[in-house]
């Protein structure tokens, strides 16, 4: 039987206001009422009455009438304390804080088991795409081989403008910030941290494996050069920032990196702030989900979906965590990549496991070949070195020498 929910909301920024609007525009749907909103700043002008707000978190956490805490703030550490306290005080939680979840997901899982209250977070992974619910329910008995896709709407918007409208990277980034798709400090998006956090969460529901963000390598789009763009156009490629995780035998690999994408690849046609998630199972094979991943309404609607699920007492069961197959996370992988660098940067043929080709143009040098993921991580932190994975890159475990055991993507 469906319950009516009384909500305490933390944060009234982009997503919080999106939730407020979709909640009030949904007629006959979710029966939920926001009783109080806790915010930090006392001086902001807001589109609702002042008595709707509080500046004291305890006013929500101690309110026995509030049965669901909705956490939508930026501060990951403060968000974790809110979620933990809410569970301790017998309240269910909905959150969209991907950084907080990625850093504390195993602890949050244990807190749910201890206090018997659910935490739902569909809005934390790819905006409006209901991927976590599908991983939990539709794919619960399907042996999943991989999950990958465009997990960040901001970078996809920037790359779309660069390719489709021939804008410079700087102009495209500025426009993304003006539209609210990218923050004033865009490093979370353009350096690949945001999709990494989402991937960490997705790995838990895909493979039943808790990982830490620091174990997942992220390479962003901030070092893509005009020469990279020209190379892509000349070869009928586009460039997408791809988050991916896959299993080989008893190991799970996961990382985020830009990649040249061929025109016939379905991810090539995913544009602007849209996200795409492709899941490959042993029985269902490949399935592609596409939806808006940035903006207040897409994420707000995902939060609303979690509230609707809570009204029916839904909870994640973490089914993959309890299945017989147990996996180990690994970065010991060889990938095929294009490495660009200027003449002053030390990149050597000896850095490659298998060197394929090299050339120079417009003051830049290119080397193409198979290289360890750990070396890519090192290069990604070195000024002047750009990294883009090859189209149809082979991913080969370090101890594997035969191409037959490579995973082709």
C-alpha positions as CSV (number, residue, x, y, z in Angstrom):
1,X,0.0,0.0,0.0
2,X,1.3,3.4,-0.9
3,X,2.3,5.8,1.9
4,X,2.2,9.5,2.0
5,X,5.7,10.9,2.8
6,X,6.7,13.9,4.8
7,X,10.1,15.2,3.7
8,X,13.0,17.2,5.2
9,X,15.1,18.6,2.4
10,X,18.8,19.6,2.7
11,X,19.8,22.0,0.0
12,X,17.8,24.2,-2.3
13,X,20.2,24.7,-5.2
14,X,19.8,23.5,-8.8
15,X,18.5,20.0,-8.0
16,X,16.6,21.0,-4.8
17,X,14.6,23.6,-6.8
18,X,14.1,21.0,-9.6
19,X,12.7,18.6,-7.1
20,X,10.4,21.3,-5.6
21,X,9.0,22.1,-9.0
22,X,8.5,18.5,-10.3
23,X,6.9,17.6,-6.9
24,X,4.4,20.4,-7.2
25,X,3.7,19.8,-10.8
26,X,3.0,16.1,-10.4
27,X,-0.8,15.7,-9.9
28,X,-2.1,12.4,-8.6
29,X,1.4,10.9,-8.5
30,X,3.7,10.9,-5.5
31,X,2.0,11.8,-2.3
32,X,4.9,13.7,-0.6
33,X,5.1,17.0,1.2
34,X,8.2,19.0,1.9
35,X,7.8,20.1,5.5
36,X,11.1,22.0,5.9
37,X,14.2,22.9,3.9
38,X,17.6,23.3,5.6
39,X,20.0,25.7,3.8
40,X,23.3,27.3,4.7
41,X,23.1,30.8,3.4
42,X,20.8,33.3,5.2
43,X,21.2,36.0,2.6
44,X,20.1,34.3,-0.6
45,X,16.8,35.3,-2.3
46,X,14.7,32.2,-2.8
47,X,11.4,31.7,-4.8
48,X,9.4,30.5,-1.8
49,X,8.5,32.0,1.6
50,X,11.2,32.4,4.3
51,X,9.4,30.4,6.9
52,X,9.8,27.3,4.6
53,X,13.5,27.3,5.5
54,X,15.7,26.5,8.5
55,X,19.4,27.0,9.1
56,X,19.5,24.3,11.9
57,X,19.9,20.7,10.6
58,X,18.5,19.4,13.9
59,X,15.2,20.9,13.2
60,X,14.8,18.3,10.4
61,X,16.8,15.4,11.9
62,X,14.9,15.6,15.3
63,X,11.4,16.0,13.7
64,X,9.5,12.8,14.4
65,X,6.9,13.7,11.6
66,X,9.6,13.7,8.9
67,X,10.1,10.2,7.7
68,X,12.3,10.8,4.7
69,X,15.5,13.0,4.5
70,X,16.3,14.3,1.0
71,X,20.0,15.3,0.9
72,X,20.9,17.6,-2.0
73,X,23.9,19.6,-0.9
74,X,27.4,20.0,-2.4
75,X,29.6,19.2,0.6
76,X,30.3,15.5,0.6
77,X,31.5,15.3,4.2
78,X,28.6,17.2,5.6
79,X,26.2,15.1,3.4
80,X,27.6,11.8,4.8
81,X,27.0,13.0,8.4
82,X,23.4,14.0,7.5
83,X,22.8,10.6,5.9
84,X,24.3,8.7,8.8
85,X,22.4,10.7,11.4
86,X,19.1,10.3,9.5
87,X,19.5,6.5,9.4
88,X,20.4,6.4,13.1
89,X,17.2,8.3,13.9
90,X,15.0,6.0,11.9
91,X,14.5,8.0,8.7
92,X,14.8,6.8,5.1
93,X,17.1,8.8,2.8
94,X,17.2,9.9,-0.8
95,X,20.4,11.5,-2.0
96,X,22.0,12.6,-5.3
97,X,25.4,13.2,-3.9
98,X,27.7,11.0,-6.1
99,X,30.9,12.0,-4.5
100,X,29.7,11.2,-1.0
101,X,28.2,7.9,-2.1
102,X,31.4,6.9,-4.0
103,X,33.5,7.6,-0.9
104,X,31.2,6.0,1.7
105,X,29.1,3.4,-0.2
106,X,30.2,0.4,1.8
107,X,29.6,2.3,5.1
108,X,26.2,3.4,3.9
109,X,25.3,-0.2,2.9
110,X,26.2,-1.4,6.5
111,X,24.2,1.5,8.1
112,X,21.2,0.4,6.1
113,X,21.5,-3.1,7.3
114,X,22.1,-2.0,10.9
115,X,19.1,0.5,11.2
116,X,16.7,-1.2,8.7
117,X,16.1,2.0,6.7
118,X,16.8,2.4,3.0
119,X,19.0,4.9,1.1
120,X,18.0,5.5,-2.5
121,X,20.2,7.4,-5.0
122,X,19.0,7.0,-8.6
123,X,19.7,10.7,-9.2
124,X,23.4,10.3,-8.4
125,X,24.1,8.2,-11.5
126,X,23.3,9.7,-15.0
127,X,20.5,12.0,-14.1
128,X,17.2,10.9,-15.6
129,X,18.3,7.4,-16.7
130,X,16.9,4.7,-14.3
131,X,20.0,2.6,-14.5
132,X,20.4,1.6,-10.8
133,X,16.8,0.3,-10.5
134,X,17.4,-1.7,-13.7
135,X,20.6,-3.2,-12.5
136,X,18.9,-4.2,-9.2
137,X,15.7,-5.6,-10.7
138,X,15.9,-6.3,-14.4
139,X,19.5,-7.6,-14.4
140,X,19.4,-9.3,-11.0
141,X,19.8,-12.8,-12.5
142,X,21.7,-11.9,-15.7
143,X,25.5,-12.4,-15.6
144,X,26.7,-8.9,-16.5
145,X,29.9,-8.6,-18.4
146,X,30.3,-4.8,-18.7
147,X,28.8,-1.4,-18.1
148,X,30.0,1.7,-20.0
149,X,28.9,4.9,-21.5
150,X,28.7,8.7,-21.3
151,X,28.2,9.4,-17.6
152,X,28.8,13.2,-17.6
153,X,26.4,15.6,-19.3
154,X,28.7,18.6,-18.9
155,X,31.6,17.2,-20.8
156,X,29.3,15.7,-23.5
157,X,27.8,19.1,-24.0
158,X,31.2,20.7,-24.4
159,X,32.4,18.0,-26.8
160,X,29.2,18.3,-28.8
161,X,29.6,22.1,-29.2
162,X,33.3,21.6,-30.2
163,X,32.5,19.1,-32.9
164,X,29.0,20.2,-34.2
165,X,29.4,23.9,-34.0
166,X,33.2,24.2,-34.3
167,X,33.4,26.2,-31.0
168,X,36.6,26.3,-29.1
169,X,37.0,24.3,-25.9
170,X,37.0,27.5,-23.8
171,X,33.8,28.9,-25.5
172,X,32.0,25.6,-25.1
173,X,33.0,25.3,-21.4
174,X,31.8,28.9,-20.8
175,X,28.4,28.2,-22.4
176,X,28.0,25.0,-20.3
177,X,28.6,27.0,-17.2
178,X,26.1,29.7,-18.2
179,X,23.4,27.0,-18.7
180,X,24.2,25.4,-15.3
181,X,25.6,22.2,-16.9
182,X,29.1,22.9,-15.5
183,X,30.2,24.4,-12.2
184,X,32.2,27.6,-11.9
185,X,35.1,25.3,-11.0
186,X,34.6,22.7,-13.8
187,X,37.5,20.4,-12.8
188,X,35.1,17.9,-11.3
189,X,33.6,17.4,-14.7
190,X,36.3,18.0,-17.3
191,X,39.0,16.1,-15.4
192,X,36.8,13.0,-15.1
193,X,36.1,12.9,-11.4
194,X,32.3,13.2,-11.7
195,X,31.9,10.2,-14.0
196,X,34.4,8.3,-11.9
197,X,32.2,8.7,-8.8
198,X,29.1,7.5,-10.8
199,X,31.1,4.5,-12.1
200,X,32.1,3.5,-8.5
201,X,28.4,3.4,-7.6
202,X,27.4,1.6,-10.7
203,X,30.1,-1.1,-10.1
204,X,28.5,-2.0,-6.7
205,X,25.2,-2.7,-8.4
206,X,26.6,-4.3,-11.6
207,X,29.2,-6.6,-10.0
208,X,28.5,-6.6,-6.3
209,X,31.9,-5.0,-5.6
210,X,32.6,-2.0,-3.3
211,X,35.5,0.1,-4.7
212,X,37.1,3.4,-3.6
213,X,37.3,6.4,-6.0
214,X,41.1,6.5,-5.5
215,X,41.4,3.1,-7.0
216,X,39.6,4.1,-10.2
217,X,41.8,5.9,-12.8
218,X,40.2,9.0,-14.3
219,X,41.5,10.9,-17.3
220,X,39.6,14.0,-18.4
221,X,39.0,16.1,-21.6
222,X,41.0,19.1,-20.4
223,X,44.1,18.2,-22.4
224,X,42.4,17.6,-25.7
225,X,44.1,19.7,-28.3
226,X,43.1,21.2,-31.7
227,X,45.3,18.6,-33.3
228,X,43.3,15.9,-31.6
229,X,40.1,17.5,-32.9
230,X,41.5,17.7,-36.5
231,X,42.6,14.0,-36.3
232,X,39.1,13.0,-35.2
233,X,37.4,15.0,-38.0
234,X,39.8,13.7,-40.7
235,X,39.1,10.1,-39.7
236,X,35.3,10.5,-39.2
237,X,35.6,10.1,-35.4
238,X,34.1,12.0,-32.6
239,X,35.6,12.1,-29.0
240,X,33.6,11.1,-26.0
241,X,34.5,10.8,-22.3
242,X,33.7,7.2,-21.6
243,X,33.3,5.6,-18.1
244,X,33.6,1.8,-18.3
245,X,33.8,-1.3,-16.1
246,X,34.0,-4.9,-17.2
247,X,34.9,-8.3,-15.8
248,X,37.4,-10.8,-17.1
249,X,37.5,-14.0,-15.1
250,X,37.4,-13.1,-11.4
251,X,38.6,-9.5,-11.9
252,X,36.7,-6.3,-12.5
253,X,38.4,-3.4,-14.2
254,X,37.1,0.2,-14.3
255,X,38.3,3.6,-15.5
256,X,37.3,6.8,-17.2
257,X,39.1,8.2,-20.2
258,X,38.3,10.1,-23.5
259,X,38.1,7.9,-26.6
260,X,37.9,8.3,-30.3
261,X,34.5,7.0,-31.3
262,X,33.6,5.8,-34.8
263,X,30.6,7.3,-36.5
264,X,28.6,4.0,-36.5
265,X,29.0,3.5,-32.7
266,X,25.7,4.4,-31.1
267,X,27.5,6.6,-28.5
268,X,28.6,8.9,-31.3
269,X,25.1,10.2,-31.8
270,X,24.5,11.0,-28.1
271,X,24.9,14.8,-28.0
272,X,24.7,17.8,-25.7
273,X,23.8,17.1,-22.0
274,X,22.5,13.6,-22.7
275,X,24.0,10.6,-21.0
276,X,24.1,7.1,-22.3
277,X,24.6,3.8,-20.4
278,X,25.3,0.5,-22.3
279,X,25.0,-2.7,-20.3
280,X,26.1,-6.0,-21.7
281,X,24.9,-9.3,-20.2
282,X,25.5,-12.9,-21.0
283,X,21.8,-13.4,-21.9
284,X,20.3,-10.0,-22.6
285,X,23.4,-9.0,-24.6
286,X,23.8,-5.2,-25.3
287,X,21.2,-2.7,-24.2
288,X,21.5,1.1,-24.4
289,X,19.8,3.7,-22.1
290,X,19.8,7.3,-23.1
291,X,18.5,10.3,-21.2
292,X,19.4,13.8,-19.9
293,X,22.2,13.7,-17.4
294,X,22.6,17.4,-16.5
295,X,20.1,20.1,-15.3
296,X,17.7,20.5,-12.4
297,X,14.7,18.8,-13.9
298,X,16.3,15.5,-15.1
299,X,18.0,15.0,-11.7
300,X,15.0,16.3,-9.8
301,X,12.8,13.8,-11.6
302,X,15.2,11.0,-10.7
303,X,14.9,12.0,-7.0
304,X,11.1,12.1,-7.4
305,X,11.3,8.6,-8.7
306,X,13.1,7.5,-5.6
307,X,10.5,9.1,-3.4
308,X,7.8,7.3,-5.4
309,X,9.7,4.0,-4.8
310,X,9.9,4.8,-1.0
311,X,6.2,5.3,-0.8
312,X,5.9,1.6,-1.7
313,X,8.7,0.7,0.8
314,X,11.2,-0.1,-1.9
315,X,14.8,-0.7,-0.9
316,X,17.9,-1.7,-2.8
317,X,18.7,-5.4,-2.1
318,X,22.2,-5.3,-3.5
319,X,21.6,-8.7,-5.0
320,X,24.9,-9.0,-6.8
321,X,26.7,-8.5,-3.5
322,X,25.0,-11.7,-2.2
323,X,25.6,-13.9,-5.3
324,X,28.2,-16.6,-5.4
325,X,30.6,-14.9,-7.8
326,X,33.1,-12.8,-6.0
327,X,35.3,-10.4,-7.9
328,X,38.5,-8.4,-7.2
329,X,39.1,-4.9,-8.6
330,X,42.2,-4.4,-10.6
331,X,44.1,-1.7,-12.6
332,X,46.5,-4.2,-14.1
333,X,45.4,-3.6,-17.7
334,X,46.9,-2.8,-21.1
335,X,45.0,-0.4,-23.4
336,X,45.6,1.0,-26.8
337,X,45.9,4.8,-26.8
338,X,47.0,7.9,-28.7
339,X,49.5,10.0,-26.7
340,X,50.2,13.6,-27.7
341,X,52.9,15.7,-26.2
342,X,55.2,18.6,-27.0
343,X,58.9,18.4,-27.6
344,X,59.9,19.2,-24.1
345,X,57.9,16.3,-22.6
346,X,59.6,13.0,-22.0
347,X,57.6,10.2,-23.6
348,X,59.6,7.3,-25.0
349,X,58.9,4.3,-27.2
350,X,60.1,2.2,-24.2
351,X,57.0,3.4,-22.2
352,X,54.8,1.3,-24.5
353,X,54.1,-2.4,-24.1
354,X,53.8,-2.4,-27.9
355,X,54.6,0.6,-30.0
356,X,52.6,1.0,-33.2
357,X,53.3,4.3,-34.8
358,X,54.4,7.9,-34.3
359,X,54.4,11.2,-36.1
360,X,54.8,15.0,-35.5
361,X,52.7,18.0,-36.6
362,X,52.3,21.6,-35.6
363,X,54.8,21.3,-32.7
364,X,53.0,18.3,-31.3
365,X,54.2,14.7,-31.3
366,X,52.0,11.6,-31.4
367,X,52.7,8.1,-30.3
368,X,50.2,5.3,-30.7
369,X,50.4,1.9,-29.1
370,X,49.5,-0.4,-26.2
371,X,50.4,1.0,-22.8
372,X,49.6,0.0,-19.2
373,X,46.8,1.8,-17.4
374,X,49.2,2.7,-14.6
375,X,51.4,4.6,-17.1
376,X,48.3,6.5,-18.4
377,X,47.6,7.5,-14.9
378,X,51.1,8.9,-14.5
379,X,50.9,10.7,-17.8
380,X,47.5,12.2,-17.0
381,X,49.0,14.0,-14.1
382,X,51.9,15.4,-16.2
383,X,51.4,18.8,-17.9
384,X,51.6,18.7,-21.7
385,X,50.6,15.1,-22.2
386,X,47.2,14.3,-23.8
387,X,45.6,10.9,-23.8
388,X,42.8,9.5,-25.9
389,X,42.0,5.8,-26.2
390,X,42.0,4.3,-29.7
391,X,38.6,3.4,-31.3
392,X,37.9,-0.3,-30.7
393,X,40.8,-0.3,-28.1
394,X,41.8,-3.7,-26.9
395,X,41.8,-4.1,-23.1
396,X,44.3,-6.8,-22.1
397,X,45.1,-8.0,-18.6
398,X,48.7,-7.4,-17.9
399,X,49.5,-11.1,-17.3
400,X,47.7,-12.0,-20.5
401,X,49.8,-12.2,-23.6
402,X,47.4,-13.5,-26.2
403,X,45.0,-11.3,-28.0
404,X,42.3,-14.0,-27.9
405,X,41.8,-13.2,-24.2
406,X,41.4,-9.5,-24.9
407,X,38.1,-7.8,-24.4
408,X,37.1,-6.0,-27.6
409,X,34.9,-2.9,-27.2
